[in-house]
């Protein structure tokens, strides 16, 4: 079923990130007190358990955020899976980037469906009060996958087009 390198890579990355996300979130929930940072690398990297009922950077769309973001995640997963199936068997980097995005979307979707508390976030990076948003393995997968996808898209050669005729090259009106 997954005969090409593209397919094996996609499945491996998706399952690896998804498993890593689920396991690390459960460990964080079991071992960290809510909103109490635990230093890992001084103040630069801390584990801080939080729950995000919104989307990236705690963005909300009101009381229906959980349902709306769950539906968006399902739609995005379906769209990305269709994109992946249409890739040529040699598209390994593109496949890898889509796998990271799908795994991240699925990991956060699982959290939204399992608990009204929201998505488990615990990776806290920054210096002093200058902190990045607290995130998780799924968020990292989506972000890295999106950056790779953007680079691949940006580096894609632009197809050559036929020159547009100038007015003096146009045939005379009939």
ABEGO torsion letter per residue (X at the ends): XBABAAAAAAAAAAAAAAAAAAAAAAAAAAABBBGBBBBABEAABBBBBBBBABBBGGBBAEAAAAAAAAAAAAAAAAAAAAAAAABBAABAAAAAAAAAAAAAAAAAAAAAAABAAEBBBABBBEBEABBBBBBBAAAAAAAAAAAAAAAAAAABBBBBBBBBBBAAABBBBX
